[in-house]
Amino acid sequence: MRIIFMGSPDFAVPTLQALVDAAHEVVCVYTQPPRPGGRRGKELTKTAVHERADRLGIEVRHPKSLKSAEEQEAFAALDADIAVVAAYGLILPQAILDAPKHGCLNVHASILPHWRGAAPIHRSIMAGDEVTGVTIMQMEAGLDTGPMLATVRTPIEDKTTGELTEELAELGAQLMVGTLIDLDALHAVEQDDAEATYAAKIDKAEARLDWTRPAEEVVRHVHGLSPFPGAWFDHDGQRVKLLRAETCEGAGDAGEVLDDRLAIACSDGAIRPLELQRAGKPRMDLETFLRGNPIAKGTRLS
């Protein structure tokens, strides 16, 4: 098929690569514009999709908006059979949705209609879901409301958002390739809006750990925000991120350090950090962290 690919972060890269590997003709890639980054924010950094498209020799476009008639005409002029969208980052106007012969298909990282919106992987882990997955959806004007063509599921277990993102990216890539093979035979299923939940964008204010919550919720919060933005607590005026944790035995006042291996009391039970990171430092396992940053039993963490 003649395909326009639209995506930006690492999550989208496996789908782009899978389309190329399956011998589809990816005629153009749309992605977010390069952003300031690198040393001291002076260099412009391309998205992960932009980098991969460059290596594959595919034309890349990165408009700030698709609302203008000029951008919409340029998109339509590509004469695509279909557009494949994976975490692109821009709302698609109706003229864009209608331009390809078969419309636009989205790789969405949840089992729709659950967790429509910007942060489905984070929210699924934080909510304590046992299973998540990827849905291939025919896009329409609403936010992740379109008819569903295919779904794949996977258990969440104790995975972090980073780990689950990598897994779902690969599953979504293969599911999209299979969907395109069977596109004419697939029957689209309408979503039940009554079953919908919304995955709001992660607010940085959510990242501060709240020890007054039950231990299981705190662990889910840690895993849901790992590696970015990273759940954190303050100790001696420095921010410490928790990137992985587990529940453990223990009881005390919320935020109290219960032993010399950093068991921390919550409102119900306790947690033990397994991976931590201080500002400007690499991530460390618990033993490595405590060698350089001992936190005494009885310390009260804010």
C-alpha positions as CSV (number, residue, x, y, z in Angstrom):
1,M,0.0,0.0,0.0
2,R,1.0,3.6,-0.5
3,I,1.2,4.9,3.1
4,I,1.7,8.2,4.9
5,F,3.1,7.6,8.4
6,M,2.5,10.0,11.2
7,G,4.3,9.6,14.5
8,S,6.9,11.1,16.8
9,P,8.3,9.3,19.9
10,D,10.1,6.0,20.3
11,F,6.8,4.2,20.7
12,A,6.0,4.9,17.0
13,V,9.3,3.7,15.5
14,P,8.6,0.0,15.4
15,T,5.4,0.6,13.5
16,L,7.3,2.7,10.9
17,Q,10.0,0.1,10.6
18,A,7.5,-2.8,10.3
19,L,5.6,-1.1,7.5
20,V,8.9,-0.7,5.6
21,D,9.9,-4.3,6.3
22,A,6.5,-5.5,5.0
23,A,7.4,-3.8,1.6
24,H,4.7,-1.1,1.9
25,E,5.6,2.2,0.2
26,V,5.9,4.8,2.9
27,V,5.8,7.9,0.7
28,C,6.2,10.5,3.5
29,V,6.6,10.7,7.3
30,Y,4.9,13.4,9.3
31,T,6.3,14.1,12.8
32,Q,6.7,16.8,15.4
33,P,9.2,19.6,14.6
34,P,12.7,19.4,16.1
35,R,12.8,20.8,19.6
36,P,15.6,22.6,21.5
37,G,17.8,20.0,23.3
38,G,21.3,18.7,23.4
39,R,23.9,20.7,25.3
40,R,22.3,23.6,27.1
41,G,19.3,23.4,24.9
42,K,21.0,25.1,22.0
43,E,20.8,22.2,19.4
44,L,17.6,21.2,17.8
45,T,16.7,17.5,18.4
46,K,14.7,15.5,15.9
47,T,12.0,13.1,17.1
48,A,12.8,9.4,17.2
49,V,10.6,8.9,14.1
50,H,12.4,11.7,12.2
51,E,15.7,10.0,12.9
52,R,14.5,6.6,11.7
53,A,12.9,8.1,8.6
54,D,16.1,9.8,7.7
55,R,18.0,6.5,7.9
56,L,15.4,4.9,5.8
57,G,15.6,7.6,3.2
58,I,11.9,8.7,3.5
59,E,10.8,12.3,3.1
60,V,10.0,13.9,6.4
61,R,7.6,16.8,7.0
62,H,7.1,18.5,10.4
63,P,4.5,21.2,10.2
64,K,3.4,22.9,13.4
65,S,-0.2,22.6,12.4
66,L,-2.3,20.8,9.7
67,K,-5.1,23.4,9.8
68,S,-4.1,25.5,6.8
69,A,-5.5,24.8,3.3
70,E,-1.9,24.7,2.0
71,E,-0.8,21.9,4.4
72,Q,-4.0,19.9,3.7
73,E,-3.5,20.2,-0.1
74,A,0.1,19.0,0.3
75,F,-1.0,16.1,2.3
76,A,-3.8,15.1,-0.2
77,A,-1.3,15.5,-3.1
78,L,0.6,12.5,-1.7
79,D,-2.3,10.3,-3.0
80,A,-2.0,7.8,-0.2
81,D,-4.0,4.6,0.2
82,I,-4.0,5.0,3.9
83,A,-2.3,7.0,6.7
84,V,-1.0,5.2,9.7
85,V,-0.8,7.2,12.9
86,A,1.1,6.3,16.1
87,A,1.5,8.9,18.9
88,Y,1.8,11.8,16.4
89,G,1.0,14.6,18.7
90,L,-1.3,16.8,16.6
91,I,-5.1,16.8,16.1
92,L,-5.9,15.7,12.6
93,P,-8.5,18.0,10.9
94,Q,-11.3,16.3,9.0
95,A,-9.7,17.1,5.6
96,I,-6.6,15.1,6.7
97,L,-8.7,12.2,7.9
98,D,-10.6,12.1,4.6
99,A,-7.7,12.5,2.2
100,P,-6.3,8.9,2.0
101,K,-8.4,6.4,0.2
102,H,-8.9,4.2,3.3
103,G,-8.7,7.1,5.8
104,C,-6.4,7.1,8.8
105,L,-5.6,4.2,11.2
106,N,-4.3,4.8,14.7
107,V,-2.1,2.5,16.9
108,H,-3.5,3.3,20.4
109,A,-1.8,1.8,23.5
110,S,-4.9,0.6,25.3
111,I,-7.8,-1.7,25.0
112,L,-10.4,0.8,23.8
113,P,-12.7,2.3,24.9
114,H,-10.7,2.2,28.1
115,W,-8.0,4.9,28.4
116,R,-8.7,7.2,25.6
117,G,-6.4,10.1,25.5
118,A,-2.7,11.1,26.0
119,A,-1.3,8.8,28.7
120,P,-3.0,5.4,28.4
121,I,0.0,3.3,29.5
122,H,0.8,5.5,32.6
123,R,-2.9,5.5,33.6
124,S,-3.4,1.8,33.1
125,I,-0.5,0.9,35.5
126,M,-1.4,3.6,38.0
127,A,-5.0,2.4,38.1
128,G,-4.0,-1.2,38.9
129,D,-5.2,-2.8,35.7
130,E,-4.2,-6.4,35.3
131,V,-4.2,-6.4,31.4
132,T,-3.7,-3.7,28.7
133,G,-2.9,-3.9,25.0
134,V,-3.1,-2.1,21.7
135,T,-6.1,-1.2,19.6
136,I,-6.0,-0.5,15.9
137,M,-8.7,2.1,15.3
138,Q,-10.2,3.9,12.3
139,M,-9.7,7.6,13.2
140,E,-12.6,10.1,13.3
141,A,-12.9,13.6,14.7
142,G,-13.5,12.5,18.3
143,L,-10.6,11.7,20.8
144,D,-9.9,8.0,20.2
145,T,-13.6,7.3,19.6
146,G,-13.4,5.6,16.2
147,P,-14.4,2.1,15.2
148,M,-12.0,-0.7,16.3
149,L,-10.4,-3.1,13.7
150,A,-8.1,-5.2,15.8
151,T,-6.9,-5.6,19.4
152,V,-4.0,-7.4,21.1
153,R,-3.7,-7.9,24.9
154,T,-0.8,-8.4,27.3
155,P,-0.5,-8.7,31.2
156,I,0.8,-5.7,33.1
157,E,2.3,-7.6,36.1
158,D,5.0,-5.4,37.7
159,K,6.1,-3.7,34.5
160,T,7.0,0.0,34.4
161,T,5.7,2.4,31.9
162,G,9.0,2.3,30.1
163,E,9.0,-1.4,29.8
164,L,5.4,-1.7,28.8
165,T,5.8,1.1,26.2
166,E,8.5,-1.0,24.5
167,E,6.4,-4.1,24.6
168,L,3.3,-2.4,23.3
169,A,5.2,-0.6,20.6
170,E,6.3,-4.0,19.1
171,L,2.9,-5.6,19.5
172,G,1.3,-2.6,17.9
173,A,3.7,-2.7,15.0
174,Q,2.9,-6.3,14.2
175,L,-0.8,-5.8,14.7
176,M,-0.8,-2.9,12.2
177,V,1.0,-5.0,9.6
178,G,-1.5,-7.8,10.0
179,T,-4.5,-5.4,9.9
180,L,-3.3,-4.0,6.6
181,I,-3.1,-7.5,5.1
182,D,-6.7,-8.2,6.1
183,L,-8.1,-4.7,5.8
184,D,-10.8,-5.5,3.3
185,A,-12.0,-8.5,5.3
186,L,-12.1,-6.8,8.8
187,H,-15.4,-5.7,10.3
188,A,-15.0,-2.5,12.3
189,V,-16.6,-2.6,15.8
190,E,-18.1,0.6,17.2
191,Q,-16.8,1.6,20.7
192,D,-19.2,1.6,23.6
193,D,-19.0,5.2,24.9
194,A,-20.5,4.1,28.2
195,E,-17.5,2.0,28.9
196,A,-14.9,4.8,28.1
197,T,-12.3,6.0,30.5
198,Y,-10.0,9.0,29.9
199,A,-6.2,8.9,30.2
200,A,-5.4,12.5,31.0
201,K,-1.9,13.8,30.3
202,I,0.5,13.4,33.2
203,D,0.8,16.5,35.2
204,K,4.3,17.0,36.8
205,A,2.6,17.8,40.1
206,E,1.4,14.2,40.2
207,A,4.9,13.0,40.5
208,R,5.5,13.9,44.1
209,L,5.0,10.7,46.2
210,D,2.2,10.7,48.8
211,W,3.1,8.3,51.7
212,T,-0.5,8.6,53.0
213,R,-1.7,6.3,50.3
214,P,-1.7,2.5,50.7
215,A,1.6,0.8,49.8
216,E,0.2,-1.0,46.7
217,E,-1.0,2.3,45.3
218,V,2.4,3.9,45.9
219,V,4.2,1.1,44.0
220,R,1.8,1.4,41.1
221,H,2.4,5.2,41.1
222,V,6.1,4.6,41.0
223,H,5.9,2.1,38.1
224,G,3.4,4.2,36.2
225,L,5.7,7.2,36.2
226,S,8.9,5.4,35.5
227,P,11.1,6.5,33.8
228,F,9.3,9.8,33.0
229,P,8.6,12.0,34.8
230,G,9.6,9.8,37.7
231,A,7.8,9.7,41.1
232,W,9.9,11.5,43.7
233,F,10.4,12.5,47.3
234,D,12.5,15.2,48.9
235,H,15.4,14.3,51.2
236,D,17.8,17.0,52.7
237,G,16.6,19.4,50.0
238,Q,17.3,17.1,47.1
239,R,14.8,15.4,44.9
240,V,15.1,11.6,44.8
241,K,13.2,9.7,42.1
242,L,11.9,6.1,42.6
243,L,12.0,4.2,39.4
244,R,11.0,0.7,40.7
245,A,9.7,-0.4,44.1
246,E,8.0,-3.3,45.8
247,T,5.7,-3.7,48.8
248,C,7.2,-5.1,52.0
249,E,6.3,-5.9,55.6
250,G,6.3,-3.0,58.1
251,A,4.2,-0.4,59.7
252,G,4.7,3.1,61.0
253,D,3.8,6.7,60.5
254,A,3.4,7.6,56.8
255,G,6.8,8.5,55.3
256,E,8.8,7.0,58.2
257,V,11.9,5.0,57.2
258,L,11.6,1.7,59.0
259,D,15.0,0.0,58.6
260,D,18.5,0.5,57.2
261,R,17.4,-0.7,53.7
262,L,14.9,2.1,53.2
263,A,11.6,0.4,53.9
264,I,9.1,3.3,53.9
265,A,5.8,3.3,55.8
266,C,2.7,4.1,53.9
267,S,-0.9,4.5,55.3
268,D,-1.3,0.7,54.9
269,G,1.8,-1.4,54.7
270,A,5.2,-0.3,53.4
271,I,7.3,-0.1,50.3
272,R,11.0,-0.7,49.5
273,P,12.6,1.2,46.6
274,L,14.5,-1.1,44.2
275,E,15.8,1.6,41.8
276,L,16.4,5.2,42.6
277,Q,17.9,8.3,40.9
278,R,19.2,11.6,42.4
279,A,19.1,14.7,40.3
280,G,21.8,14.7,37.7
281,K,22.9,11.2,38.5
282,P,22.3,7.8,36.8
283,R,19.7,5.4,38.1
284,M,21.0,3.1,40.8
285,D,19.9,-0.1,42.5
286,L,19.1,0.2,46.2
287,E,22.4,-1.0,47.6
288,T,24.5,1.3,45.4
289,F,22.2,4.3,46.3
290,L,22.5,3.7,50.0
291,R,26.3,3.4,49.9
292,G,26.5,7.0,48.8
293,N,23.3,8.3,50.3
294,P,22.5,6.6,53.6
295,I,19.0,7.4,55.0
296,A,18.8,6.5,58.7
297,K,16.0,4.5,60.3
298,G,13.5,6.8,61.8
299,T,13.9,9.5,59.2
300,R,10.6,11.1,58.2
301,L,10.4,11.7,54.5
302,S,8.2,14.6,53.4
